[in-house]
Amino acid sequence: MFEAEGNLQALIGGLQLKIRIQHPGVHERTDRGGSYWYFRYWEDVLQSDGTTKTTRKFRTIGPSKGEDKLSKKQAEVERDKFLATINKPTVREKVADGLALFSKMVEKYRAAHVEAEVAGRFLLAKPTREKYIIHLEQRLVPKWGLLRLCEIHPDEVQQWLFETCDSWHMMNDLRGIMSGIFTKAEEWGYWPEGRRNPMSRVKIGEKWTVRPDRILTEDETVKVLAHLSDPNLLIVETALATGARISEILGLTWQHIDLKNGIIHIVQRNWRGDIDAPKSRTSKRQVTLGNLVERFRAKADAAHPQATDWVFVRTDGSGLPLWDSGVRQALKKAAEDECCDFPGLGPHSLRRAYITWVQEAGGSSIETSKMAGHSTVRMTEAYTKIQLNRQADLTRCVQERLTIAGDKLREGPEDACEITAVAAAI
């Protein structure tokens, strides 16, 4: 009992709370131009210095005479409904109004969600954990840590995001983490159940990007590949042929490669030494190698690997898998040599290229989404880039259809059927 109350006091920074049950009488007033029921009550108002100030309040219930009059019994029922929202007989119920310090809720959120483990596995992937921790330590706690949950207002958060963030993605991440903290606070009893999450009122506008929204063209890709050597070359070729994430490729062991059927089984990923399940449930999938089968067969013949050996290993003899940083550096250097480098170019842009080219080759968005391991087709849509050469092909196709239609009118009705058939085929 005392330990629990002490923990609650720590959450609210030692704030002295007045615990009271109010049950004031209902009175009728008839001396101010009308007749109505009212009562008086006490309200504790949080001050800017962290203390509370008790204020006497006056509340009108409803008319005591006239067409819509309330009986005294009805007025007392309405009084009780209101008092139920402010009568807090325990410290826990008072804290549930949002009095916990934001910094204390961050500590609980970090321990129970960001760094939580279940059956020896983290709930969040390592890249996500590291991103959350950086945002919490370097941005959210320094700005909002000394405030209580009930003191954090949407308009102030929105203005702070606009002033401090240099990308839409950072604004979205920070808002999302703060929203998650309020959601957990409600689940754990530190925010009123059913009260709207303040972050739902923070609007950051439509998505925008800082870096160029582009991929390498087919010609540029061929030129860049000419500058690469194995293992980076085979890794890049695999990314372009399968759309697999770089962490999924570097997480391959030889037991995941089916050379007989030309298939890769993606069941894990390697992010800078952290081995874990793929990003989502739909990320566990099979992808085909196409004409890369012989390249992998030659690599297997040269290495004579065990089934559990990593496909792409370091050259230091450790047997550990490669990191993505070396692949990224080699790709950037090759692009620089061909004068086609751009901010944001890296292994992930190869995945975007694959998704774009599969659809240009005739693959449906649903097929492409499943092949890429996306959770939704909407995500595939965001990855798809309409290249200028593709636009030019489609534009010429439309123009040719119009030209044929014009020829039909000039040729006369005797050739209409033949011309119509040709136009339809195009």
Secondary structure, 3 states (H helix, E strand, C coil): CHHHHHHHHHHCCCCCCCCCCCCCCCEEECCCCCCEEEEEEEEEEECCCCCEEEEEEEEEEEECCCCCCCCHHHHHHHHHHHHCCCCCCCHHHHHCCCCCEHHHHHHHHHHHHHCCEECCEECCCHHHHHHHHHHHHHHHHHHHCCCEHHHCCHHHHHHHHHHHCCCHHHHHHHHHHHHHHHHHHHHHCCCCCCCCCHHHHCCCCCCCCCCCCCCCCHHHHHHHHCCCCCCHHHHHHHHHHHCCCHHHHHCCEHHHEECCCCEEEECCEEECCEEECCCCHHHCEEEECHHHHHHHHHHHHHHCCCCCCECCECCCCCCCECCHHHHHHHHHHHHHHCCCCCCCCCHHHHHHHHHHHHHHCCCCHHHHHHHHCCCCHHHHHHHCCCCHHHHHHHHHHHHHHHHHHHHHHHHCHHHHHHHHHHHHHC
